[in-house]
Amino acid sequence: MLRILDFKQFFKHFVFIPDGLGGLKKVQKKEIEVSVFILPVCGRHKD
């Protein structure tokens, strides 16, 4: 696999994380990590 993009997008959003008591806690985050990969293959490859 080949990584072609890797950056942080600054965007306020909510995520839910386990609170340790079997429930979820809502937390506001300010960024999202973005990574884009491609899988190069040969054009003559047949499965």
mmJSON file of the N, C-alpha and C atoms, coordinates in Angstrom:
{"data_MODEL":{"atom_site":{
"group_PDB":["ATOM","ATOM","ATOM","ATOM","ATOM","ATOM","ATOM","ATOM","ATOM","ATOM","ATOM","ATOM","ATOM","ATOM","ATOM","ATOM","ATOM","ATOM","ATOM","ATOM","ATOM","ATOM","ATOM","ATOM","ATOM","ATOM","ATOM","ATOM","ATOM","ATOM","ATOM","ATOM","ATOM","ATOM","ATOM","ATOM","ATOM","ATOM","ATOM","ATOM","ATOM","ATOM","ATOM","ATOM","ATOM","ATOM","ATOM","ATOM","ATOM","ATOM","ATOM","ATOM","ATOM","ATOM","ATOM","ATOM","ATOM","ATOM","ATOM","ATOM","ATOM","ATOM","ATOM","ATOM","ATOM","ATOM","ATOM","ATOM","ATOM","ATOM","ATOM","ATOM","ATOM","ATOM","ATOM","ATOM","ATOM","ATOM","ATOM","ATOM","ATOM","ATOM","ATOM","ATOM","ATOM","ATOM","ATOM","ATOM","ATOM","ATOM","ATOM","ATOM","ATOM","ATOM","ATOM","ATOM","ATOM","ATOM","ATOM","ATOM","ATOM","ATOM","ATOM","ATOM","ATOM","ATOM","ATOM","ATOM","ATOM","ATOM","ATOM","ATOM","ATOM","ATOM","ATOM","ATOM","ATOM","ATOM","ATOM","ATOM","ATOM","ATOM","ATOM","ATOM","ATOM","ATOM","ATOM","ATOM","ATOM","ATOM","ATOM","ATOM","ATOM","ATOM","ATOM","ATOM","ATOM","ATOM","ATOM","ATOM","ATOM"],
"id":[1,2,3,4,5,6,7,8,9,10,11,12,13,14,15,16,17,18,19,20,21,22,23,24,25,26,27,28,29,30,31,32,33,34,35,36,37,38,39,40,41,42,43,44,45,46,47,48,49,50,51,52,53,54,55,56,57,58,59,60,61,62,63,64,65,66,67,68,69,70,71,72,73,74,75,76,77,78,79,80,81,82,83,84,85,86,87,88,89,90,91,92,93,94,95,96,97,98,99,100,101,102,103,104,105,106,107,108,109,110,111,112,113,114,115,116,117,118,119,120,121,122,123,124,125,126,127,128,129,130,131,132,133,134,135,136,137,138,139,140,141],
"type_symbol":["N","C","C","N","C","C","N","C","C","N","C","C","N","C","C","N","C","C","N","C","C","N","C","C","N","C","C","N","C","C","N","C","C","N","C","C","N","C","C","N","C","C","N","C","C","N","C","C","N","C","C","N","C","C","N","C","C","N","C","C","N","C","C","N","C","C","N","C","C","N","C","C","N","C","C","N","C","C","N","C","C","N","C","C","N","C","C","N","C","C","N","C","C","N","C","C","N","C","C","N","C","C","N","C","C","N","C","C","N","C","C","N","C","C","N","C","C","N","C","C","N","C","C","N","C","C","N","C","C","N","C","C","N","C","C","N","C","C","N","C","C"],
"label_atom_id":["N","CA","C","N","CA","C","N","CA","C","N","CA","C","N","CA","C","N","CA","C","N","CA","C","N","CA","C","N","CA","C","N","CA","C","N","CA","C","N","CA","C","N","CA","C","N","CA","C","N","CA","C","N","CA","C","N","CA","C","N","CA","C","N","CA","C","N","CA","C","N","CA","C","N","CA","C","N","CA","C","N","CA","C","N","CA","C","N","CA","C","N","CA","C","N","CA","C","N","CA","C","N","CA","C","N","CA","C","N","CA","C","N","CA","C","N","CA","C","N","CA","C","N","CA","C","N","CA","C","N","CA","C","N","CA","C","N","CA","C","N","CA","C","N","CA","C","N","CA","C","N","CA","C","N","CA","C","N","CA","C","N","CA","C"],
"label_alt_id":[null,null,null,null,null,null,null,null,null,null,null,null,null,null,null,null,null,null,null,null,null,null,null,null,null,null,null,null,null,null,null,null,null,null,null,null,null,null,null,null,null,null,null,null,null,null,null,null,null,null,null,null,null,null,null,null,null,null,null,null,null,null,null,null,null,null,null,null,null,null,null,null,null,null,null,null,null,null,null,null,null,null,null,null,null,null,null,null,null,null,null,null,null,null,null,null,null,null,null,null,null,null,null,null,null,null,null,null,null,null,null,null,null,null,null,null,null,null,null,null,null,null,null,null,null,null,null,null,null,null,null,null,null,null,null,null,null,null,null,null,null],
"label_comp_id":["MET","MET","MET","LEU","LEU","LEU","ARG","ARG","ARG","ILE","ILE","ILE","LEU","LEU","LEU","ASP","ASP","ASP","PHE","PHE","PHE","LYS","LYS","LYS","GLN","GLN","GLN","PHE","PHE","PHE","PHE","PHE","PHE","LYS","LYS","LYS","HIS","HIS","HIS","PHE","PHE","PHE","VAL","VAL","VAL","PHE","PHE","PHE","ILE","ILE","ILE","PRO","PRO","PRO","ASP","ASP","ASP","GLY","GLY","GLY","LEU","LEU","LEU","GLY","GLY","GLY","GLY","GLY","GLY","LEU","LEU","LEU","LYS","LYS","LYS","LYS","LYS","LYS","VAL","VAL","VAL","GLN","GLN","GLN","LYS","LYS","LYS","LYS","LYS","LYS","GLU","GLU","GLU","ILE","ILE","ILE","GLU","GLU","GLU","VAL","VAL","VAL","SER","SER","SER","VAL","VAL","VAL","PHE","PHE","PHE","ILE","ILE","ILE","LEU","LEU","LEU","PRO","PRO","PRO","VAL","VAL","VAL","CYS","CYS","CYS","GLY","GLY","GLY","ARG","ARG","ARG","HIS","HIS","HIS","LYS","LYS","LYS","ASP","ASP","ASP"],
"label_asym_id":["A","A","A","A","A","A","A","A","A","A","A","A","A","A","A","A","A","A","A","A","A","A","A","A","A","A","A","A","A","A","A","A","A","A","A","A","A","A","A","A","A","A","A","A","A","A","A","A","A","A","A","A","A","A","A","A","A","A","A","A","A","A","A","A","A","A","A","A","A","A","A","A","A","A","A","A","A","A","A","A","A","A","A","A","A","A","A","A","A","A","A","A","A","A","A","A","A","A","A","A","A","A","A","A","A","A","A","A","A","A","A","A","A","A","A","A","A","A","A","A","A","A","A","A","A","A","A","A","A","A","A","A","A","A","A","A","A","A","A","A","A"],
"label_entity_id":["1","1","1","1","1","1","1","1","1","1","1","1","1","1","1","1","1","1","1","1","1","1","1","1","1","1","1","1","1","1","1","1","1","1","1","1","1","1","1","1","1","1","1","1","1","1","1","1","1","1","1","1","1","1","1","1","1","1","1","1","1","1","1","1","1","1","1","1","1","1","1","1","1","1","1","1","1","1","1","1","1","1","1","1","1","1","1","1","1","1","1","1","1","1","1","1","1","1","1","1","1","1","1","1","1","1","1","1","1","1","1","1","1","1","1","1","1","1","1","1","1","1","1","1","1","1","1","1","1","1","1","1","1","1","1","1","1","1","1","1","1"],
"label_seq_id":[1,1,1,2,2,2,3,3,3,4,4,4,5,5,5,6,6,6,7,7,7,8,8,8,9,9,9,10,10,10,11,11,11,12,12,12,13,13,13,14,14,14,15,15,15,16,16,16,17,17,17,18,18,18,19,19,19,20,20,20,21,21,21,22,22,22,23,23,23,24,24,24,25,25,25,26,26,26,27,27,27,28,28,28,29,29,29,30,30,30,31,31,31,32,32,32,33,33,33,34,34,34,35,35,35,36,36,36,37,37,37,38,38,38,39,39,39,40,40,40,41,41,41,42,42,42,43,43,43,44,44,44,45,45,45,46,46,46,47,47,47],
"pdbx_PDB_ins_code":[null,null,null,null,null,null,null,null,null,null,null,null,null,null,null,null,null,null,null,null,null,null,null,null,null,null,null,null,null,null,null,null,null,null,null,null,null,null,null,null,null,null,null,null,null,null,null,null,null,null,null,null,null,null,null,null,null,null,null,null,null,null,null,null,null,null,null,null,null,null,null,null,null,null,null,null,null,null,null,null,null,null,null,null,null,null,null,null,null,null,null,null,null,null,null,null,null,null,null,null,null,null,null,null,null,null,null,null,null,null,null,null,null,null,null,null,null,null,null,null,null,null,null,null,null,null,null,null,null,null,null,null,null,null,null,null,null,null,null,null,null],
"Cartn_x":[0.845,0.0,0.884,0.39,1.137,0.298,0.844,0.129,0.319,-0.798,-0.7,-1.095,-1.872,-2.24,-2.205,-1.773,-1.753,-1.779,-2.929,-3.051,-4.102,-4.2,-5.227,-6.214,-7.489,-8.566,-9.115,-9.063,-9.547,-11.044,-11.794,-13.249,-13.784,-14.645,-15.224,-16.322,-16.226,-17.213,-17.247,-18.275,-18.423,-18.131,-17.464,-17.228,-17.673,-17.945,-18.355,-17.267,-16.804,-15.762,-16.314,-15.838,-16.294,-15.919,-16.843,-16.577,-16.068,-15.908,-15.401,-16.482,-17.7,-18.822,-19.83,-19.432,-20.327,-21.133,-20.936,-21.652,-20.71,-21.231,-20.447,-20.438,-19.334,-19.191,-19.004,-19.753,-19.647,-18.518,-17.582,-16.42,-16.315,-16.024,-15.84,-14.373,-14.135,-12.791,-12.698,-11.478,-11.286,-10.618,-10.192,-9.522,-9.786,-9.641,-9.784,-8.51,-7.883,-6.709,-7.171,-6.636,-7.028,-5.805,-5.946,-4.905,-5.574,-4.969,-5.495,-4.404,-4.759,-3.826,-4.342,-3.421,-3.795,-3.034,-3.593,-2.968,-2.64,-1.39,-1.028,-1.027,-1.604,-1.607,-1.225,-0.751,-0.373,-1.639,-1.659,-2.828,-3.114,-2.134,-2.32,-2.597,-2.763,-2.963,-4.375,-4.491,-5.794,-5.843,-6.984,-7.176,-7.908],
"Cartn_y":[-1.18,0.0,1.235,2.269,3.507,4.654,5.366,6.505,7.706,8.297,9.449,10.753,10.678,11.867,11.534,12.505,12.342,13.74,14.129,15.476,15.508,16.649,16.872,17.903,17.566,18.474,19.061,20.377,21.025,21.256,20.543,20.518,20.112,20.934,20.594,19.551,18.464,17.393,16.644,15.845,15.069,13.601,12.958,11.516,10.941,9.651,8.97,7.99,8.098,7.215,6.468,5.242,4.494,5.239,5.259,5.976,5.062,3.765,2.837,2.213,2.703,2.164,1.449,1.154,0.482,1.444,2.73,3.734,4.472,5.532,6.343,7.792,8.473,9.882,10.658,11.749,12.574,13.586,13.625,14.506,15.277,16.579,17.374,17.349,17.027,17.03,18.191,18.63,19.781,19.436,18.19,17.814,16.356,16.045,14.681,14.351,13.214,12.779,12.032,12.429,11.851,11.205,9.952,9.244,8.552,8.696,8.066,7.168,5.91,4.918,4.397,3.974,3.262,1.941,0.983,-0.326,-0.527,-0.275,-0.438,-1.922,-2.213,-3.579,-3.527,-4.629,-4.746,-4.826,-4.157,-4.16,-5.506,-6.396,-7.713,-8.794,-8.423,-9.394,-9.972,-11.311,-11.978,-12.898,-12.918,-13.821,-15.066],
"Cartn_z":[0.0,0.0,0.0,-0.62,-0.768,-0.218,0.755,1.344,0.432,-0.028,-0.919,-0.232,0.845,1.619,3.095,3.907,5.357,5.969,6.535,7.083,8.179,8.87,9.884,9.363,9.405,9.029,10.315,10.457,11.669,11.546,12.404,12.325,13.689,14.273,15.575,15.379,16.149,16.061,17.392,17.591,18.817,18.546,19.514,19.476,20.812,20.829,22.051,22.453,23.702,24.218,25.427,25.668,26.852,28.133,29.109,30.361,31.472,31.199,32.197,33.053,32.955,33.73,32.837,31.617,30.683,29.835,30.013,29.234,28.301,27.71,26.793,27.26,26.974,27.317,26.019,25.854,24.652,24.848,23.887,23.962,22.649,22.751,21.542,21.121,19.858,19.277,18.295,18.018,17.139,15.815,15.648,14.413,14.079,12.804,12.303,11.535,11.841,11.089,9.841,8.689,7.412,6.763,6.35,5.602,4.421,3.247,2.039,1.471,1.22,0.69,-0.64,-1.486,-2.71,-2.732,-3.414,-3.555,-5.034,-5.422,-6.834,-7.227,-8.372,-8.901,-10.374,-10.873,-12.279,-13.133,-14.269,-15.142,-15.778,-15.831,-16.45,-15.423,-14.181,-13.103,-13.158,-13.115,-13.092,-11.893,-11.21,-10.061,-10.489],
"occupancy":[1.0,1.0,1.0,1.0,1.0,1.0,1.0,1.0,1.0,1.0,1.0,1.0,1.0,1.0,1.0,1.0,1.0,1.0,1.0,1.0,1.0,1.0,1.0,1.0,1.0,1.0,1.0,1.0,1.0,1.0,1.0,1.0,1.0,1.0,1.0,1.0,1.0,1.0,1.0,1.0,1.0,1.0,1.0,1.0,1.0,1.0,1.0,1.0,1.0,1.0,1.0,1.0,1.0,1.0,1.0,1.0,1.0,1.0,1.0,1.0,1.0,1.0,1.0,1.0,1.0,1.0,1.0,1.0,1.0,1.0,1.0,1.0,1.0,1.0,1.0,1.0,1.0,1.0,1.0,1.0,1.0,1.0,1.0,1.0,1.0,1.0,1.0,1.0,1.0,1.0,1.0,1.0,1.0,1.0,1.0,1.0,1.0,1.0,1.0,1.0,1.0,1.0,1.0,1.0,1.0,1.0,1.0,1.0,1.0,1.0,1.0,1.0,1.0,1.0,1.0,1.0,1.0,1.0,1.0,1.0,1.0,1.0,1.0,1.0,1.0,1.0,1.0,1.0,1.0,1.0,1.0,1.0,1.0,1.0,1.0,1.0,1.0,1.0,1.0,1.0,1.0],
"B_iso_or_equiv":[0.0,0.0,0.0,0.0,0.0,0.0,0.0,0.0,0.0,0.0,0.0,0.0,0.0,0.0,0.0,0.0,0.0,0.0,0.0,0.0,0.0,0.0,0.0,0.0,0.0,0.0,0.0,0.0,0.0,0.0,0.0,0.0,0.0,0.0,0.0,0.0,0.0,0.0,0.0,0.0,0.0,0.0,0.0,0.0,0.0,0.0,0.0,0.0,0.0,0.0,0.0,0.0,0.0,0.0,0.0,0.0,0.0,0.0,0.0,0.0,0.0,0.0,0.0,0.0,0.0,0.0,0.0,0.0,0.0,0.0,0.0,0.0,0.0,0.0,0.0,0.0,0.0,0.0,0.0,0.0,0.0,0.0,0.0,0.0,0.0,0.0,0.0,0.0,0.0,0.0,0.0,0.0,0.0,0.0,0.0,0.0,0.0,0.0,0.0,0.0,0.0,0.0,0.0,0.0,0.0,0.0,0.0,0.0,0.0,0.0,0.0,0.0,0.0,0.0,0.0,0.0,0.0,0.0,0.0,0.0,0.0,0.0,0.0,0.0,0.0,0.0,0.0,0.0,0.0,0.0,0.0,0.0,0.0,0.0,0.0,0.0,0.0,0.0,0.0,0.0,0.0],
"pdbx_formal_charge":[null,null,null,null,null,null,null,null,null,null,null,null,null,null,null,null,null,null,null,null,null,null,null,null,null,null,null,null,null,null,null,null,null,null,null,null,null,null,null,null,null,null,null,null,null,null,null,null,null,null,null,null,null,null,null,null,null,null,null,null,null,null,null,null,null,null,null,null,null,null,null,null,null,null,null,null,null,null,null,null,null,null,null,null,null,null,null,null,null,null,null,null,null,null,null,null,null,null,null,null,null,null,null,null,null,null,null,null,null,null,null,null,null,null,null,null,null,null,null,null,null,null,null,null,null,null,null,null,null,null,null,null,null,null,null,null,null,null,null,null,null],
"auth_seq_id":[1,1,1,2,2,2,3,3,3,4,4,4,5,5,5,6,6,6,7,7,7,8,8,8,9,9,9,10,10,10,11,11,11,12,12,12,13,13,13,14,14,14,15,15,15,16,16,16,17,17,17,18,18,18,19,19,19,20,20,20,21,21,21,22,22,22,23,23,23,24,24,24,25,25,25,26,26,26,27,27,27,28,28,28,29,29,29,30,30,30,31,31,31,32,32,32,33,33,33,34,34,34,35,35,35,36,36,36,37,37,37,38,38,38,39,39,39,40,40,40,41,41,41,42,42,42,43,43,43,44,44,44,45,45,45,46,46,46,47,47,47],
"auth_comp_id":["MET","MET","MET","LEU","LEU","LEU","ARG","ARG","ARG","ILE","ILE","ILE","LEU","LEU","LEU","ASP","ASP","ASP","PHE","PHE","PHE","LYS","LYS","LYS","GLN","GLN","GLN","PHE","PHE","PHE","PHE","PHE","PHE","LYS","LYS","LYS","HIS","HIS","HIS","PHE","PHE","PHE","VAL","VAL","VAL","PHE","PHE","PHE","ILE","ILE","ILE","PRO","PRO","PRO","ASP","ASP","ASP","GLY","GLY","GLY","LEU","LEU","LEU","GLY","GLY","GLY","GLY","GLY","GLY","LEU","LEU","LEU","LYS","LYS","LYS","LYS","LYS","LYS","VAL","VAL","VAL","GLN","GLN","GLN","LYS","LYS","LYS","LYS","LYS","LYS","GLU","GLU","GLU","ILE","ILE","ILE","GLU","GLU","GLU","VAL","VAL","VAL","SER","SER","SER","VAL","VAL","VAL","PHE","PHE","PHE","ILE","ILE","ILE","LEU","LEU","LEU","PRO","PRO","PRO","VAL","VAL","VAL","CYS","CYS","CYS","GLY","GLY","GLY","ARG","ARG","ARG","HIS","HIS","HIS","LYS","LYS","LYS","ASP","ASP","ASP"],
"auth_asym_id":["A","A","A","A","A","A","A","A","A","A","A","A","A","A","A","A","A","A","A","A","A","A","A","A","A","A","A","A","A","A","A","A","A","A","A","A","A","A","A","A","A","A","A","A","A","A","A","A","A","A","A","A","A","A","A","A","A","A","A","A","A","A","A","A","A","A","A","A","A","A","A","A","A","A","A","A","A","A","A","A","A","A","A","A","A","A","A","A","A","A","A","A","A","A","A","A","A","A","A","A","A","A","A","A","A","A","A","A","A","A","A","A","A","A","A","A","A","A","A","A","A","A","A","A","A","A","A","A","A","A","A","A","A","A","A","A","A","A","A","A","A"],
"auth_atom_id":["N","CA","C","N","CA","C","N","CA","C","N","CA","C","N","CA","C","N","CA","C","N","CA","C","N","CA","C","N","CA","C","N","CA","C","N","CA","C","N","CA","C","N","CA","C","N","CA","C","N","CA","C","N","CA","C","N","CA","C","N","CA","C","N","CA","C","N","CA","C","N","CA","C","N","CA","C","N","CA","C","N","CA","C","N","CA","C","N","CA","C","N","CA","C","N","CA","C","N","CA","C","N","CA","C","N","CA","C","N","CA","C","N","CA","C","N","CA","C","N","CA","C","N","CA","C","N","CA","C","N","CA","C","N","CA","C","N","CA","C","N","CA","C","N","CA","C","N","CA","C","N","CA","C","N","CA","C","N","CA","C","N","CA","C"],
"pdbx_PDB_model_num":[1,1,1,1,1,1,1,1,1,1,1,1,1,1,1,1,1,1,1,1,1,1,1,1,1,1,1,1,1,1,1,1,1,1,1,1,1,1,1,1,1,1,1,1,1,1,1,1,1,1,1,1,1,1,1,1,1,1,1,1,1,1,1,1,1,1,1,1,1,1,1,1,1,1,1,1,1,1,1,1,1,1,1,1,1,1,1,1,1,1,1,1,1,1,1,1,1,1,1,1,1,1,1,1,1,1,1,1,1,1,1,1,1,1,1,1,1,1,1,1,1,1,1,1,1,1,1,1,1,1,1,1,1,1,1,1,1,1,1,1,1]
}}}
